[in-house]
Amino acid sequence: MKTLPFSKLRRYVIILAFLFLAGGIGYRLGERGIKLQVTPDNRLIINEEPPTGVTIDFSMFWDVWQRLFRFYIDRASMDTQKMVWGAISGMVSSLDDPYTAFLPPKENQEFKEDLGGEFDGIGAQLGLKDGRVIVVAPLKGTPAEKAGLLAGDYILKVNDEDTAGWTVPQAVTKIRGVRGSEVKLEILHESAQKPEEITIKRDTITVSSVEWWTKRAAEITEISGTETAGVLRNNTNKVVYLRLSRFGDKTNDEWNKAISEILTAQKTNGTLKGLILDLRNNPGGYLDGSVFIASEFLESGVVVSQANSDGTKDEYQVNRKGKLLTIPIIVLVNKGSASASEIVAGALKDYNRATLVGEVTFGKGSVQTPQELSGGAGLHITTGKWLLPNGDSINKVGVTPDIEIKLDDPTNATADAQLAKAVELLLK
């Protein structure tokens, strides 16, 4: 009887094992309705059938797809990947939930960069006024400030493209770019009669989520154009101003550093009358960040509850020993205060720990779970809703301040009536 060499026998055993494994995988994929296809450029495409019990007719989708490729006048410009992303975005948007969102790779990366506090660009916070893109504020020490951009400047063109009708995200996408590259802006200063062109070299912008100062009322430039400044001009006591612009990756460390410096200042200067926590235009961020910040001011208790889609409820308690448990607090909020910033403001209000001044907050009280997809894309799915300590929902309602004050002109750098009221309350 002829025997096989060991090397050949081992090869046959490996081949048989592979065939059994492939067959098993194929059977499992078949059970789930998954089909594999290899493209001419050797890419593997995985298509999955609808879940069991769900009947979906995709014939119209493919009918439209084929008609576009057959009849569209500029077929060479059609990007199949963008078409797929657009289809997914449409599916997600059909839920009528603005916070459940599909993010293509570029948008997903920008979202992460914003939370990380670092991105490539010029360093200017943008907004809209009268349907035009406007500079809300250039960030200190950035290319935008060095190039002469001012709060209130209209951005009329970006690289010769008219910005009329643009959204803020559109403007951000056009203005941002790789470090070292240039962007040309046509701007109109508030007091100017004619626009001017400014070319700015982009750089890596690192944005701190926390900033603070301690000043007397007469030293606060932001309120120098209000009546309060005149009334309190001779008051020698100082207040602490602490601004939190987001709840991002570096916020907790930046916060701890600021609090340490504030406590040192308090020991040096015994006339600190209180603290102003500015949460205006803070879009939120991480949930654990909101619990961390609220725990700085609260001794104990529930900061926020989460009502989940499966009917369960999670409670997030004060989780550390705060260092500012007794200092008087005024919290500034506006319609740009959302999500995590509303949690902090609402918790401090419910426990009567702070007085809220400003406008009703945005009302973003739903919970999104971010999920990473292939190719760098992302999916944010609403999985629950926030409840304040007293049981109230934030969603679509917001947090109502104790003292409501609106700003007549948010771009006026010396007439911040909300900040002026906060200073007045602390120096009474």
Number of C-alpha atoms within 10 A of each C-alpha: 3 4 6 9 8 9 8 10 12 12 11 12 11 12 12 12 12 12 12 12 12 12 12 12 12 15 13 12 15 14 9 14 14 15 13 13 11 10 9 7 6 8 9 11 11 11 11 13 13 13 10 8 6 8 9 9 9 8 9 9 11 11 10 11 13 12 11 14 13 10 9 12 9 9 11 8 8 12 9 10 9 11 12 11 16 14 13 15 17 13 12 19 15 10 11 8 12 10 16 22 21 24 21 20 17 12 16 18 15 18 13 14 16 16 20 19 18 15 22 19 27 27 24 23 15 21 19 16 12 8 12 18 26 25 23 21 20 23 20 12 10 19 21 25 17 13 14 13 23 21 22 24 24 26 25 20 19 19 14 12 12 13 20 13 11 14 15 17 12 12 18 19 13 15 21 19 19 13 15 13 13 18 19 16 22 20 23 21 18 13 8 10 8 8 17 13 16 16 14 21 18 22 21 17 19 16 18 17 22 21 14 17 15 21 14 20 26 18 13 16 13 17 24 20 16 16 13 19 23 13 12 18 14 11 13 14 18 24 21 22 20 21 20 22 22 29 27 20 18 17 24 18 11 15 22 15 12 17 16 12 13 21 13 11 15 16 10 10 12 10 13 23 18 22 23 25 21 27 26 23 19 23 19 25 20 16 17 14 21 24 22 22 24 25 26 19 22 23 16 14 15 18 27 25 22 20 18 16 11 8 7 9 14 11 15 15 17 21 19 15 14 17 16 17 14 12 13 17 23 25 27 25 30 28 18 19 29 28 27 27 33 32 30 24 30 28 27 24 22 15 15 10 19 22 19 27 25 24 24 23 27 24 20 25 23 23 21 16 11 14 11 13 14 8 8 13 17 21 19 18 18 18 15 20 19 26 23 24 22 15 11 15 21 24 18 12 14 24 29 22 21 15 15 14 17 15 14 10 11 14 19 15 16 14 22 21 23 23 24 21 20 26 27 15 16 19 18 8
